[in-house]
């Protein structure tokens, strides 16, 4: 049982304003595994004030890019030394198999620690006028992350925001409030100035206080589309910068020349087996050529049946429990809805009989599905995929794009050029050809109701920068200025 009684604010561990607590329950044992303080509006005020002070008068925004990168490299080195403990902590909180956490958090710090971003340039207009174009930190950032991948998604916001020179208030989900505590210690050990990063766990009601706080300049949110709409409206009312990575109903497109033996495992690993299907980028619609439908469905079902279900701390486990009892209820409700809409359960559909505890749902393949069904249009967020037949490349693209979402997609074909042509036609923020297409070096984000803005890559840094043009006076030695940038 892990117990914490402080928040990380202003570079130190401080007592909360109130006495309410968040109890963390294991999705696998259904027993309490931790307790942390629950943030209040007063705690949010303190955290924002600390971040505001650190931005307005502190050293972090005034340090050079090289100095900030050096701190991130040191953080990554500290986290590398605690990787196993962090993996175990996150798995204990959210039930995602430990095999999905291993080995990549520190590498994200290493990537940004080596990333060179141009923050100033001299630009000359066609008429000879010159300006210094400067990219400056936007200010104080509220980073709000979900429970499905709490540290990776926190890193996706905190690292580029800090590299840009911003200060941050990180608000973890109430289901996974413990994992940021070691993160705070790593930043402190690495020498991050006081107040540059502040962490307060809170429920959704208090999160709204953070979003609407006048001391916040930018909100970066990952979560449901419904919550994103509320946050986007609140930021719009204040003309406040906002980045939203929201839901998805992503399609994996299999073309008629596909190699089933390699494509099917890849499709399911990017779908129902990705974070137990609780991933916004998960491929939950599988588009298959009609003439090969039965063959592919048989392979999908066989792979699903062979999946090892059980203790998420066991490295051999492929599918663990869902993060909460309410999430299991939601997934089971969608499976029943799919059957009522005319879909058929080809495999799964229930709870595994060999798991006496835990919020498990069997890996489920729905067939006889149509893209107009709710199970093909709404995000289920669990180990459920719907198989939809198509009649050729153009028809597959039409189905893939017939969605209110556009976050991720995959294309599988024996012909790479053909697959690339299809990938170019899909309206989605990321499309992988025989792969997920996801990497910390590549921008990731959504079209349509999957949100706007991008995380990862250099684009992730520019989410936290404002652009200023400083017109230079005639005759100013701009060449010398440019040489010094």
N, C-alpha and C positions, 0 to 999 in steps of 0.2 A: 504494500500500500504506500503510494507516494503522496506526500502532503506538502503543499507550499502555502505560505501565508503572506507573501509579499508580491508587489508588482515591480517591474523594472522601469523606473522613471528617473530621468535626469542623471543617468549613470550610476544609480544606486538602487538597492532593494528597499522599497518603502511600504509601510503598512497601508492597507486599503482604508478608504473612508468609512465603509460600512462593514457589516458582519455577515452578509450573505455569501454563500459558497456555491461553487459548481462541483457536483459529484460526477466523477468519471466512472463509467461502468464498462467492463470488458464485453465486447460483442460476442466473444467466444464462450466465456464462463458465465456471463450474465451477473457477475459479482463486482462490487466496487473495487476499483484499482487505484483510485487517486482522488485528491480533493484540492481545489485551488480557490482563491477568493474570486468573487464575482464583482466585476467592476460596476461602478455607479457613475452617474453624471459628474459627480465631484472628482472621481478618479480620472475621467476623460479630460476634465478641465485642467487638472494638474499635468497630465501627460502632454496635452496640446501646448500648455504654457511652457513646459520644459523644451519641447521641440521648437516652439516659436523663438524662445530665447537663444537656443543653440543656432538657429538659422540667422536671426537678426544681428547678433553680436558675437556669436561663437566662432571658433576657428574653422570648422569643417567646410562651409561654403567658400572660405577664403584660401583654403589649401589648394595646391596645384593638383591637376589631374593625376600626375605621377604619385604624389603623396597619398591621395585617396586610394589609388590602385594598390599601393603597397600595404595599406591597412587591410584591404579585402584579401590579398594574398595571405596575410598573416591569419586572418579569420579562417580561411580555407585550411591552412595547416593545422590549426587547433581542432577544427571539426573532423579532419581526417583521423585524428587520434582518438576520437570518440564515436567513430562511425557505427560500430557494432551496438553500442549502448543506445544511440539515437534510433537505429533501425528497430531495436526491440521496443523502445518507448512508443514510437509511432504505431507499430503493429498492435501493441497492447491497447492503445487508445481506439483505433479505428477498425481493427480486424483485417486489414489488408495483408495478404501473405508477405512475409519478410523478404522473400526473394525479389519483390518489386522495389524494395527500398535500397538495396545494397549498392554502395559504392559510387554514387554520382553526385551527392550534395556538395562535397568539397570541390569537385571538378567545376561546378558552376562559379564558384568564387575564383578559381584559377582562370577560367575563361575571361571573366570580366576584369580580373586583375591584369590581364595581358592585352585587353582591348584598347586600341587607340581610337579615340573619338575626336574629330576636329571641332573645337569649340569656338574658334575664331578664324575668320578669313577676310582678306581684302578683296572686294569685288568692284570691277570696273564696268560701268554702263556703256552702251554704244556711243553715247555722246561725250564720253570721257570722264563723267562724274565718277567719284569713288566713294565707297562706304566701307566701314568696318562692320561686318556681320558677326554678331556675338550670340552665342547660345548660352543662356544663363539658367541656373536652377529655378524651377517653378516656385519652390518654397517648402512649406510643410505638407507632407503627404500622409494621407490616411490609407493604410494598406489593410484591406479586409479580405481574409482568406477563408476557404471552406475546410471541411473536415476530411475530404477524401485523400488529399495529398498535402498535408498542412505545412511541412517544411519546404518541399520543393516549390510550392506555390508562394510561400512567404519569400523564399529566395528570389523568385521571378520578379517580385516587386521591390523588395528591400535592397537587393544588390544594385540594380541599375539606378534606383532613386538615389542611393548614397553616392554612387559613382558620379552622378550628375551634379552632386553638391547639395542635394536636398536633405532635410531631416525628416524622420519618419515616426509615426505612431502606428504600431502593428496591432491589429485586433484579431486574434485567433478565434476560431469557432468554439462554441461552448462544449462541443463533443470532444475536441482535441486541444484543451488549453494547456497541457503539460509540456508538450514538445518544444515550445519556444523558450522555455527556461534555460536549457543548455545553450541555445543559440545566443541568448543575451550574455551568458558567461563568456562565450567565445569572442564576442565583439568587445567585451570589456577587457579581456586578457590581451586582445590584439591592439588595444590602445585607441579605440574609437572615442572621440571626445564626448564628454557628458552631454546628454540630451539629444544626440544625433539619432539615437534609436531608443524608442520607448515602447513597452509592451504591456497591454492591459487586456485581459480576457473579459468578455462580457456577453450578454445575450443580445438578441436582435433588437430589442427595444432600446438598449443603451447604444447599440451600434448606430442607430439613427441620430442620436445626439452627436456622435463623432462626425457623421456625414454632414450634418447641418451646422457644425461648429464654425463660427466666423474666423477662427484661427487656422482653419484648414484651407490650403490653397488648391489641393488636388486630391481626388479620391481615386484609388485603384482597387477595383472590386472583381473578384472571381466568385461566381455562384450561379444561382438560378436566374432565368430570364425574368421571372416575376419580380424577384427582389431587385434585379438590375433596372427594371423600368421605374421602380420607386426611387432608387438611388439616382438614376439619370434625371428624373423630374426634379428631385431636390437640388441637385447640382445646377441644373438649368435655371432654376428660380434664382439662384445666387450667382449665375454666370461663373461657375466654378469648374475648373478643368476636371474631367472624369475619363477614366478608361474602364471598359466593361468587357470581361471575358465571361460569356454566359453559356447557356445550354446548347445542346446539339442533338441532332438525329441523323448521325453521319452514315453515309453509304459506302459499303465496300462493293465495287463493281468487278465482277468476274466476266471476262469476255469468253467467247466460245472456243478459243484455242488454249484456255488456261490449263496449267498442270495442277490437277486437283491435289496431288500428294503434298505439294509444297504450299499451295495457296490456302487450303483450308486451315491448317494450323496457324498460319500467319494471320488470317482473317479473324479467327477466334481469339488469338492472343491480343489482337488489337481491338477486340470487342468484349465479349462476355467475360474473358479472363483478365481484362485490364482493370486493375483495382476492383475486382469482383463485379465488373460491369458498371461501377460507380465512377465513371470518367466522362467528362463532358465531350471528350474527343473520341469516345468509344464508337466503333462501327456497329451499330445496332440494326441497320437495314442491310441485308445481303442480297444484292441484285445478281441473279444467275441466268445464264442463257436457257431459254425454255427447253431446247432440245437436250440439254444436259442436266436438267433440273433434278431428276430422281437420283442420278449418280452423285451429284454434289450434295444433295440433302443427306444421302446415306453416309457420305464421308463426314459431314458436319455432325451428324448424330453419333457416329462412332467415336469421333474425337471428343465430343461432349461427355459420352459415357465413360471414357477412359480417364477423365480429369480427376485428379486426386483432391478430395474435399476433406477439410478437417482443420487441425490446429494451425492457425496462421503463423505461429512461431516456428513451425517445422519447415525447413528449407525445401522439402519435397512437396509441400502443399501448393496446389495451383489455384484453388478457389476457397476462400475463407468466408466467414459470416458477413452479412451486411452490417452497416455501422450502427443501426438502431432498430429497435422493434418496430417503430413506425415506418422505417424504410422497408422492412420485410413486408409489412402490411400493404404498403403502396405497391410493391412489385407483385405480390400475389393478387392484388386487385386488378392490376393491368393484365395479368395472365388470364384471369377470369373474363375480363372485358374482351380480350382478343378472341376467346372462344365464343363469346356471345355475338361477336361481330362476324363470325364465320371462319376464323382461323382454326387450325388444328394443331394440337401439341404433338410434335414428332418425337420428342424426347424431353424428359424432365417434367416441369410443371408443378412439382410439389416440394416437400422438405425431405432432405436425406434421412433415411431411417436409422443410420448408424451414428447420428450425432445427437446425444441426449440433451445437450445444451447448445446455445448459440443461435443467432438469428440468421439461419441458413435458408437459402433457396437453391434448388437444384439448377444446374445449367439447363436452360430451356430453349428449344428451337421451335418456333411457330412457322407452320407452312400453310399453303392455301391463303396466303396473305395478299392484300391489295393495298396499294399506297394511299388509298383514301381512308383506311381504317385508322382509328385513334392510336392503336399500338404501333402504327407506322409513321405517325405524325407527331406524337408527344414523347417527351423524354421520360423513359422508364427508370433509368439509373439503377440497373441491376443486371444479373447474368441472363438476359433474355435477348434473343435476336429474332427478327422476322425475315423470312426468305420470300423475295418477290421476283417472279420470272420477268425476263425482258426478251425482246425480239430483235436484238442487234444493238450496235454501238450507239446510234442516235437515240433509240428508245431508252437505253440504259441511262444516257445523259439526261434525257427528259425526266425520267423518274427521279434520278439523283437530285436534280435541281428543283423538283416539285416538293419543296419543303420551306417552312418559314425560317429554318435554320441554315447555317452555312459555315460550320466550324472546321470539320475535318472530312476526309474522304480517302479512299484507297482504290487503286486500279491494278488488276492482275491479268496478265496476258503473256503468252510466249513471245510476242512481238513487242519489244520495248518501245519502238517508235509509234506503233499503234496505241499502246497504253499511254504514251506521253500526249498524243493528240486528244485522247479522251480526257486525260487529266486537265489539259488546258481548257476544256469546255465546261468543267464542273465549277460552279459558283461556290467556292469554299476557301477559307483562309489558308488551309494547308491541304495538300493532296499528295499522298505517297504512291509511288509506282513500285509495287512489290515490297513496300515497307510502310512504316507509319509516316515518314517524312518529317518527324519531329526531332529536333536537336536544339540545344541551347544556343547554337550559332545561327539558327534560322528563325525569322519572325513567325510568331504564332498568334492568331486571333481570328475573329469571325466576320462573316458577311451577315447581312440581314439581322434577324433577332438573336444571333449568336454574339452580338456586341460590336464594339468598335475599339480601335486602338490595337497595339501589338505589344506582346511580351517577347523577350529573348532577342538575341542578336543586337547589333547597334540600334535597331529600331526601338528596342526596349528602353534604351537610354534616352532617346529623343522624346519618349512619352513624358519625361520629367524635365524637359527643357523649354524655356521660352526663347523666342528669337527677337533680337533687337538689331536694328540697322542704325549705325552712327555715321551720318554723312560727313565726309572729310572736307575741310576747306580747300579751295583751289590752291594748287602748288604744294600741298602737304606731301612730305616725302613718304608716300605710301609704300614704296619699295622697301625702304628701311624698316617700316612698321611690319610689313609682311615677313621680312627675314627674321624678325624677332619673335614671331608667333610660335 
